[in-house]
Amino acid sequence: MDPQRRTFLAGLAGTAAAGAAWSCGKSMSDSPNPSDSANGSDPNATPAVSSREADRNASTDEMFAELSNQAGTVAPISPAEHAARRVRLGELLAESPYDAMVCEGGATMRYLSGTSWGHSERQFSLVVLADGSHFWLCPHFEAEKAKLRIDAEGGPGGEIVEWDEHEYPFAPLAAALAERGVDRVGMEPAIRHRFVHGLQEELGASRVSAALELLVELRGRKDAHEIELLRKVNELTQQGIVAASREVRVGMTGRDISRLMRRAQGKLGLSGVWDLSLIGEAAAYPHGGFGDRKVEEGDVILVDTGGSLHGYQSDNTRSWVMGGKPSQRVREVWNLVRDAQKAAFEAMRPGDLCGNVDRAARDVISKGGFGPGYEYFGHRLGHGIGMEGHEDPYFDGGSRVRMASGMTFSNEPGIYIYGEFGIRLEDIVMVTETGADHFGDWQAGPESPESA
């Protein structure tokens, strides 16, 4: 379940309107904008917090006085680590069919360089070569701004290949690649098609292709520092959910609950916090969009939320009953979803297929009377997570990717009963050398989102 999509749909129904703080592209620093500075708007600008939102934040600060900013408890990724990643990519390129990889503004560019750049119709790219060196492709009129970013203290530096408006980026990029002896080019899979197609026209389609397997190898397995960041950000999100849940009252709407969830996580030091809070029958729609009503005693509340810590993402879902007294039916469904989550966790082991983990959870739900297949559990089990809330590889039944230690995923089975309620439990898990680990604590039961 993509946080960007679920926020959009929930906003239409009024359940989590301010969840758009997650922004397009899942990072405030990479918020796409169809215009740019030449047209009076900077694609790299950070949206301001409205005065109304600031007032709301102030009104909840006293409520969460016990929460303090924890962002400083884990160090961000250093320039030296970014440099080491470029070296490693060079080594992977040397063993691959490609001589270089091209990426545009987004998670992979930040992963490799620490540099953020927004999207516009003009191509700005980082190019890494098989010897570990790199250069930049930049519109001429943006070059001085780019230099300020990449040549700043701790910045990645590197030559900037400029292109003028009349010539477009493809011929200058092709010439720069030729000068460096590049024959085959791997394009980051997230790069927009217009830039792939333009380079294919310049070099020939056979020499330019998406480098998905290369990207999975580069970013799929997290190192110790990344795991530390992911563990902390997901622990903080769980702490924020519990703190906010204690302030939920009968008569609140999904929008009200979302405001509490976002502010609690913000107080803990997370940025770009997004939230989807659904009540009762609305929770049967995994991405929301059913409507927003006031919560009553006995209603199921489903909260799916997360944020960012030094560029690494959290994504946790808790389902519980308002008032802490679930019906027998809700309890049975909740327990079945938890059993499916446990089965998936126990099925994780290095060398096995990601698709088998999805099947382990789905079998439990089907055997429990909520099947077959996708009838009540209509989405895949989970997604990779790191610098992006959703990234390769995925826990879906068709995946042929083999798990490896250091890979991190969401484990989020659910049962959705239209006209009644939905239950989803989501935790972030990691493949280890011998099995699996998870970040934070499992939810204890349907009475509250708290752990055992």
Backbone torsions as a table, in degrees:
resi	resn	phi	psi	omega
1	MET	NA	111.1	-174.3
2	ASP	-72.9	121.4	179.6
3	PRO	-56.7	-35.6	179.6
4	GLN	-63.3	-44.3	-178.2
5	ARG	-70.3	-43.0	-177.4
6	ARG	-66.3	-32.4	177.0
7	THR	-67.3	-41.7	-179.8
8	PHE	-62.2	-48.0	-178.1
9	LEU	-65.9	-40.6	-179.9
10	ALA	-65.5	-34.3	179.1
11	GLY	-63.7	-35.7	179.1
12	LEU	-61.1	-35.1	-177.4
13	ALA	-94.0	-3.6	178.4
14	GLY	83.5	13.5	-177.7
15	THR	-83.5	-25.9	-177.9
16	ALA	-155.3	56.6	-170.9
17	ALA	-57.9	-39.0	-176.5
18	ALA	-82.1	3.3	176.2
19	GLY	-64.1	-9.9	178.3
20	ALA	-65.9	-5.5	173.9
21	ALA	-59.2	-22.0	174.9
22	TRP	-62.1	-34.0	172.8
23	SER	73.9	166.3	176.6
24	CYS	-74.1	128.4	179.1
25	GLY	93.9	-0.5	172.2
26	LYS	68.2	18.4	174.9
27	SER	-151.9	131.1	179.9
28	MET	-58.3	-35.6	-175.4
29	SER	-75.3	-12.4	-179.8
30	ASP	-119.7	29.3	-178.2
31	SER	-65.8	116.6	-178.9
32	PRO	-64.8	146.6	178.0
33	ASN	-147.0	123.2	-176.1
34	PRO	-66.7	-19.1	175.2
35	SER	-100.2	177.9	178.3
36	ASP	-152.0	-172.8	-171.6
37	SER	-63.4	-29.1	179.1
38	ALA	-67.9	-22.3	179.7
39	ASN	-104.9	15.2	175.3
40	GLY	94.7	7.8	-179.9
41	SER	-144.1	128.8	-177.3
42	ASP	-86.5	122.5	179.6
43	PRO	-67.7	-10.3	-179.8
44	ASN	-102.9	7.2	-178.9
45	ALA	-71.7	145.7	177.1
46	THR	-97.0	126.3	-178.7
47	PRO	-58.9	142.3	178.7
48	ALA	-81.8	153.0	174.5
49	VAL	-80.1	129.1	-178.6
50	SER	-68.3	157.1	178.8
51	SER	-63.9	-34.4	178.1
52	ARG	-64.4	-43.3	178.4
53	GLU	-65.4	-39.1	178.2
54	ALA	-61.1	-40.6	177.9
55	ASP	-63.8	-40.9	178.8
56	ARG	-64.4	-42.0	178.7
57	ASN	-59.7	-44.1	-179.3
58	ALA	-61.7	-36.4	-177.5
59	SER	-70.6	-21.9	179.5
60	THR	-99.8	-10.3	-178.2
61	ASP	-60.4	-41.6	179.3
62	GLU	-65.3	-36.1	179.2
63	MET	-61.1	-35.2	-177.7
64	PHE	-111.3	38.2	-176.8
65	ALA	-61.3	-25.5	-178.1
66	GLU	-78.1	-11.5	-178.9
67	LEU	-91.1	135.4	-179.9
68	SER	-128.7	158.7	-177.2
69	ASN	-66.4	119.6	-177.6
70	GLN	-106.6	8.6	-175.6
71	ALA	-61.3	-29.5	-178.0
72	GLY	-79.6	-1.7	-178.6
73	THR	-80.1	-12.9	176.7
74	VAL	-132.5	134.3	-178.6
75	ALA	-76.5	145.8	173.7
76	PRO	-71.7	169.3	176.2
77	ILE	-65.9	133.7	-174.8
78	SER	-90.4	161.2	174.4
79	PRO	-56.3	-35.7	178.5
80	ALA	-63.9	-36.6	178.0
81	GLU	-68.6	-39.5	175.8
82	HIS	-60.0	-43.1	179.8
83	ALA	-63.2	-41.0	178.8
84	ALA	-63.9	-33.3	178.4
85	ARG	-67.0	-37.5	177.9
86	ARG	-66.7	-38.0	176.4
87	VAL	-62.4	-44.7	179.8
88	ARG	-63.5	-40.8	177.1
89	LEU	-60.8	-39.9	176.6
90	GLY	-58.7	-41.6	178.3
91	GLU	-64.3	-41.1	177.9
92	LEU	-65.9	-39.2	177.8
93	LEU	-62.2	-40.3	-178.6
94	ALA	-62.8	-25.0	179.9
95	GLU	-98.6	1.4	-175.6
96	SER	-108.7	178.5	175.6
97	PRO	-74.6	-5.1	-171.4
98	TYR	-104.7	152.3	175.8
99	ASP	-103.6	-13.0	-179.7
100	ALA	-160.1	158.3	172.6
101	MET	-126.9	137.2	-179.5
102	VAL	-113.4	131.2	174.2
103	CYS	-134.9	155.9	174.7
104	GLU	-110.1	-176.3	-176.5
105	GLY	-53.3	133.7	-177.6
106	GLY	153.5	-165.0	-172.4
107	ALA	-63.4	-40.1	-177.7
108	THR	-68.3	-39.0	175.7
109	MET	-61.8	-44.2	177.9
110	ARG	-65.6	-38.9	179.2
111	TYR	-58.3	-41.1	-174.8
112	LEU	-86.9	-24.6	-170.9
113	SER	-135.3	-17.5	-172.5
114	GLY	78.7	2.3	-176.0
115	THR	-94.6	133.1	175.9
116	SER	-107.2	143.2	176.1
117	TRP	-152.7	129.0	-178.7
118	GLY	-75.2	165.7	-180.0
119	HIS	-89.7	137.3	167.0
120	SER	-142.4	-170.7	177.9
121	GLU	-76.3	-7.7	-179.6
122	ARG	-97.9	133.2	-175.5
123	GLN	-78.9	125.8	169.6
124	PHE	-124.6	121.7	-172.4
125	SER	-139.3	153.3	167.6
126	LEU	-103.6	133.5	178.5
127	VAL	-121.2	123.0	177.8
128	VAL	-111.8	134.1	-176.2
129	LEU	-102.3	167.5	-175.9
130	ALA	-67.3	-15.1	175.3
131	ASP	-91.1	5.0	178.6
132	GLY	88.9	-7.5	177.7
133	SER	-77.9	171.1	-178.1
134	HIS	-151.8	161.3	169.7
135	PHE	-147.8	172.5	-175.8
136	TRP	-120.0	147.4	172.1
137	LEU	-112.6	126.0	-170.7
138	CYS	-147.6	140.3	171.0
139	PRO	-58.1	140.8	-175.2
140	HIS	-54.9	-43.4	-174.1
141	PHE	-72.2	-12.6	177.3
142	GLU	-99.9	-1.6	-171.0
143	ALA	-63.1	-40.5	-178.7
144	GLU	-65.7	-38.7	176.0
145	LYS	-65.4	-40.3	178.7
146	ALA	-61.8	-39.3	179.6
147	LYS	-62.6	-38.8	178.5
148	LEU	-60.0	-34.0	-178.8
149	ARG	-80.2	-50.4	-171.9
150	ILE	-80.8	-20.9	179.4
151	ASP	-99.4	2.2	177.0
152	ALA	-63.2	164.0	-180.0
153	GLU	-55.5	125.2	-177.9
154	GLY	83.4	-2.2	-179.6
155	GLY	-73.3	165.5	-175.4
156	PRO	-77.2	-18.1	-176.6
157	GLY	60.9	-164.1	177.8
158	GLY	114.9	153.7	179.6
159	GLU	-66.7	144.3	175.0
160	ILE	-109.5	119.0	173.4
161	VAL	-90.3	117.6	-175.3
162	GLU	-98.1	152.0	174.3
163	TRP	-136.0	143.8	-179.3
164	ASP	-94.9	158.7	-173.1
165	GLU	-57.6	-34.4	-174.9
166	HIS	-76.9	-17.5	-172.7
167	GLU	-104.5	-18.6	-177.5
168	TYR	69.6	163.9	-170.0
169	PRO	-80.2	-14.8	-164.2
170	PHE	-74.4	-43.5	178.1
171	ALA	-65.5	-46.2	176.1
172	PRO	-59.9	-39.0	177.9
173	LEU	-66.0	-44.5	179.2
174	ALA	-60.6	-40.9	179.5
175	ALA	-64.8	-42.1	179.7
176	ALA	-64.6	-38.0	177.4
177	LEU	-66.9	-41.5	178.9
178	ALA	-62.2	-42.6	178.7
179	GLU	-58.2	-27.6	-176.7
180	ARG	-100.9	10.2	175.1
181	GLY	73.4	24.3	-178.9
182	VAL	-83.4	127.6	177.8
183	ASP	-103.4	-53.3	-178.5
184	ARG	-112.0	137.1	-174.8
185	VAL	-117.3	127.7	173.1
186	GLY	-96.0	125.2	179.5
187	MET	-97.6	132.3	172.6
188	GLU	-53.1	131.7	-174.7
189	PRO	-58.0	-27.2	-178.0
190	ALA	-80.9	-7.6	-178.5
191	ILE	-65.7	142.7	-174.4
192	ARG	-69.6	145.9	-171.8
193	HIS	-59.8	-34.1	-177.7
194	ARG	-58.8	-33.4	-180.0
195	PHE	-80.0	-34.4	174.8
196	VAL	-64.8	-49.6	-177.4
197	HIS	-61.8	-41.1	-179.9
198	GLY	-62.0	-41.7	179.0
199	LEU	-72.2	-34.4	175.4
200	GLN	-61.8	-40.1	177.8
201	GLU	-64.1	-32.6	-178.3
202	GLU	-78.7	-40.7	-173.6
203	LEU	-104.5	-19.6	-171.8
204	GLY	105.0	135.7	-173.4
205	ALA	-60.5	-32.2	-176.4
206	SER	-70.3	-15.8	-176.3
207	ARG	-98.8	-3.4	-175.9
208	VAL	-133.3	121.5	-179.9
209	SER	-153.5	164.5	-179.9
210	ALA	-71.2	137.8	-176.2
211	ALA	-108.8	58.7	-174.9
212	LEU	-64.0	-49.0	-177.7
213	GLU	-62.2	-36.4	177.5
214	LEU	-63.8	-42.5	-179.3
215	LEU	-66.4	-40.1	177.7
216	VAL	-62.1	-41.3	178.9
217	GLU	-65.6	-37.2	-178.3
218	LEU	-71.1	-49.5	-170.4
219	ARG	-109.6	-12.2	-173.4
220	GLY	-68.0	-37.2	-179.3
221	ARG	-98.2	118.0	-176.6
222	LYS	-84.8	144.4	175.3
223	ASP	-85.7	-179.9	-173.5
224	ALA	-61.6	-38.3	-179.5
225	HIS	-68.3	-42.2	177.5
226	GLU	-61.4	-41.5	180.0
227	ILE	-64.4	-39.0	177.0
228	GLU	-60.4	-43.9	179.3
229	LEU	-65.4	-44.5	-179.6
230	LEU	-65.7	-39.3	178.4
231	ARG	-62.8	-46.5	-177.3
232	LYS	-65.0	-46.5	-175.9
233	VAL	-64.8	-35.2	178.8
234	ASN	-76.1	-33.6	173.5
235	GLU	-62.9	-40.6	-179.7
236	LEU	-67.7	-38.5	176.5
237	THR	-62.2	-43.5	177.5
238	GLN	-62.3	-39.7	177.4
239	GLN	-63.1	-40.7	178.8
240	GLY	-65.6	-39.2	178.7
241	ILE	-60.5	-47.1	-178.3
242	VAL	-63.4	-45.4	-179.5
243	ALA	-61.3	-44.5	-179.5
244	ALA	-67.3	-38.0	-177.4
245	SER	-61.6	-28.9	-179.4
246	ARG	-71.1	-13.2	179.7
247	GLU	-103.4	0.9	179.5
248	VAL	-75.0	133.7	-177.8
249	ARG	-127.3	152.8	172.3
250	VAL	-54.1	135.9	-179.1
251	GLY	99.8	-12.9	176.1
252	MET	-75.4	153.0	174.8
253	THR	-99.3	172.5	174.3
254	GLY	-58.5	-36.6	177.8
255	ARG	-62.5	-41.8	179.0
256	ASP	-63.3	-43.5	-180.0
257	ILE	-64.8	-41.0	177.8
258	SER	-58.4	-41.2	-179.8
259	ARG	-61.1	-41.8	177.8
260	LEU	-63.6	-44.6	-177.8
261	MET	-62.7	-43.6	-178.4
262	ARG	-66.5	-41.4	-177.1
263	ARG	-70.3	-39.0	179.2
264	ALA	-60.3	-45.3	179.8
265	GLN	-68.9	-35.6	175.9
266	GLY	-62.4	-40.0	177.8
267	LYS	-62.8	-29.0	179.9
268	LEU	-81.9	-5.0	174.5
269	GLY	107.0	6.7	179.5
270	LEU	-85.4	148.7	177.0
271	SER	-114.8	166.2	177.6
272	GLY	55.4	35.5	-175.6
273	VAL	-69.8	135.0	177.4
274	TRP	-124.8	160.8	-177.7
275	ASP	-158.7	142.7	170.2
276	LEU	-127.7	111.6	178.5
277	SER	-115.7	121.8	-174.9
278	LEU	-122.9	144.4	-175.2
279	ILE	-120.2	130.6	172.1
280	GLY	58.4	-125.2	-176.0
281	GLU	-64.3	-22.9	177.5
282	ALA	-65.6	-26.6	-179.6
283	ALA	-70.5	-11.5	176.1
284	ALA	-76.3	-8.0	177.3
285	TYR	-105.4	104.9	-170.2
286	PRO	-53.6	-32.9	178.3
287	HIS	-102.4	14.8	-179.6
288	GLY	73.0	-155.9	178.5
289	GLY	93.2	5.0	-178.8
290	PHE	-86.5	-32.0	-175.5
291	GLY	139.3	175.4	-177.3
292	ASP	-133.2	122.7	177.4
293	ARG	-130.9	174.4	-178.4
294	LYS	-80.3	140.2	-178.0
295	VAL	-76.8	141.8	178.4
296	GLU	-123.0	162.9	175.5
297	GLU	-54.5	134.6	177.6
298	GLY	89.0	-8.2	178.1
299	ASP	-72.7	143.1	168.4
300	VAL	-75.1	135.0	172.3
301	ILE	-115.4	125.4	176.6
302	LEU	-115.1	121.0	179.2
303	VAL	-119.7	121.7	177.3
304	ASP	-119.7	118.3	-169.3
305	THR	-154.8	165.1	177.4
306	GLY	179.7	178.7	179.9
307	GLY	-161.3	-163.0	-173.0
308	SER	-127.7	140.9	173.3
309	LEU	-130.2	111.7	-178.0
310	HIS	51.2	37.2	175.3
311	GLY	90.5	-1.9	179.9
312	TYR	-108.9	144.2	-163.2
313	GLN	-105.3	151.0	169.3
314	SER	-114.2	160.0	178.9
315	ASP	-163.6	102.8	-177.8
316	ASN	-132.5	143.9	177.2
317	THR	-126.5	135.0	175.2
318	ARG	-129.2	140.9	177.3
319	SER	-126.8	127.6	-179.9
320	TRP	-151.2	176.0	-175.4
321	VAL	-109.6	131.8	177.2
322	MET	-62.5	125.4	-178.6
323	GLY	93.6	-10.8	173.2
324	GLY	73.5	19.5	179.9
325	LYS	-126.8	79.2	-177.9
326	PRO	-68.8	147.9	173.0
327	SER	-69.6	166.3	179.0
328	GLN	-61.4	-38.9	-179.7
329	ARG	-65.5	-44.6	178.1
330	VAL	-62.4	-43.2	179.8
331	ARG	-61.3	-43.6	-179.3
332	GLU	-63.9	-42.1	179.4
333	VAL	-67.8	-43.3	178.9
334	TRP	-58.6	-46.8	-179.0
335	ASN	-63.0	-36.5	178.8
336	LEU	-66.5	-42.1	177.1
337	VAL	-63.1	-40.8	178.0
338	ARG	-64.6	-39.8	177.2
339	ASP	-61.7	-39.3	178.0
340	ALA	-65.3	-40.1	178.4
341	GLN	-63.5	-41.7	177.4
342	LYS	-63.3	-43.5	-179.1
343	ALA	-62.2	-40.7	177.9
344	ALA	-63.6	-44.2	179.8
345	PHE	-60.0	-43.4	-179.1
346	GLU	-71.2	-19.8	178.8
347	ALA	-83.8	-9.4	-178.5
348	MET	-76.3	124.8	175.0
349	ARG	-158.2	143.7	-179.2
350	PRO	-61.2	139.3	178.8
351	GLY	94.9	-19.6	179.5
352	ASP	-87.6	164.4	-177.4
353	LEU	-77.8	140.5	175.2
354	CYS	-58.5	-35.8	-179.1
355	GLY	-60.2	-28.8	-179.5
356	ASN	-69.2	-26.2	179.5
357	VAL	-70.8	-42.2	174.6
358	ASP	-58.6	-44.4	-177.8
359	ARG	-64.6	-35.5	-179.7
360	ALA	-62.3	-42.6	178.6
361	ALA	-70.6	-42.8	-176.1
362	ARG	-65.4	-35.3	178.8
363	ASP	-62.8	-40.9	179.8
364	VAL	-62.1	-45.0	-178.2
365	ILE	-67.4	-41.6	178.6
366	SER	-64.1	-45.2	-180.0
367	LYS	-66.5	-23.1	178.6
368	GLY	-82.6	3.7	175.6
369	GLY	101.0	5.5	-179.8
370	PHE	-118.3	62.8	179.7
371	GLY	-144.2	-167.8	3.7
372	PRO	-84.5	168.5	171.4
373	GLY	52.9	-117.9	-173.0
374	TYR	-98.2	12.9	-171.4
375	GLU	-59.5	-46.1	178.8
376	TYR	-112.7	-18.2	177.6
377	PHE	-116.6	84.1	-164.0
378	GLY	-87.1	-2.7	-177.5
379	HIS	-122.5	170.5	176.7
380	ARG	-64.3	166.0	-178.5
381	LEU	-71.0	-37.4	-174.8
382	GLY	-174.1	179.0	-175.6
383	HIS	-136.6	155.9	170.4
384	GLY	-65.4	156.9	-179.7
385	ILE	-149.1	143.5	179.3
386	GLY	-171.9	-111.0	173.9
387	MET	-74.6	-19.3	173.4
388	GLU	-113.6	146.1	177.1
389	GLY	-63.4	-33.0	175.5
390	HIS	-129.4	121.9	177.6
391	GLU	-152.3	160.9	178.0
392	ASP	-65.4	150.5	-4.7
393	PRO	-85.9	177.6	-174.5
394	TYR	-124.2	152.7	170.1
395	PHE	-90.8	81.8	172.4
396	ASP	-129.4	155.7	-172.5
397	GLY	-62.4	-18.8	-179.7
398	GLY	-95.1	-2.8	-175.4
399	SER	-70.4	132.9	175.1
400	ARG	-107.1	8.9	177.7
401	VAL	-71.8	135.9	177.8
402	ARG	-93.5	133.0	-179.9
403	MET	-65.5	147.7	177.3
404	ALA	-140.3	151.7	-178.1
405	SER	-58.4	138.2	-178.4
406	GLY	96.4	-10.9	175.2
407	MET	-74.7	139.4	-177.8
408	THR	-123.0	139.7	-173.6
409	PHE	-142.3	161.4	162.5
410	SER	-87.3	146.8	174.6
411	ASN	-122.3	99.7	-168.0
412	GLU	-139.2	70.1	174.1
413	PRO	-71.0	159.6	178.4
414	GLY	-155.3	158.5	171.2
415	ILE	-128.7	128.0	-174.0
416	TYR	-125.3	118.2	-176.1
417	ILE	-116.2	102.8	-177.1
418	TYR	-57.8	137.2	-179.8
419	GLY	85.4	-7.8	-179.6
420	GLU	-122.6	-76.9	-176.4
421	PHE	-169.3	173.3	172.6
422	GLY	-134.6	147.7	176.4
423	ILE	-125.3	124.9	171.3
424	ARG	-135.1	138.1	174.1
425	LEU	-122.3	127.8	-176.4
426	GLU	-134.3	125.1	174.6
427	ASP	-133.7	156.4	178.6
428	ILE	-95.3	130.2	-175.1
429	VAL	-124.6	160.0	-177.4
430	MET	-135.3	138.1	173.8
431	VAL	-76.4	133.2	177.6
432	THR	-112.2	-176.5	179.0
433	GLU	-65.8	-25.8	-175.4
434	THR	-120.5	-8.2	-177.0
435	GLY	176.2	-110.0	-175.9
436	ALA	-151.4	158.4	174.1
437	ASP	-133.9	166.7	176.1
438	HIS	-138.5	158.2	-175.6
439	PHE	-101.4	127.6	-177.6
440	GLY	84.6	-150.3	-176.7
441	ASP	-125.9	150.0	174.6
442	TRP	-72.3	149.7	173.9
443	GLN	-68.4	139.6	-173.9
444	ALA	-79.5	-37.2	-175.5
445	GLY	-175.4	176.8	-175.7
446	PRO	-77.8	-0.8	-178.8
447	GLU	-72.8	-32.7	-178.2
448	SER	-160.8	168.5	177.9
449	PRO	-81.5	6.0	-175.3
450	GLU	-75.2	158.8	-179.9
451	SER	-86.6	170.1	-178.9
452	ALA	-65.3	NA	NA
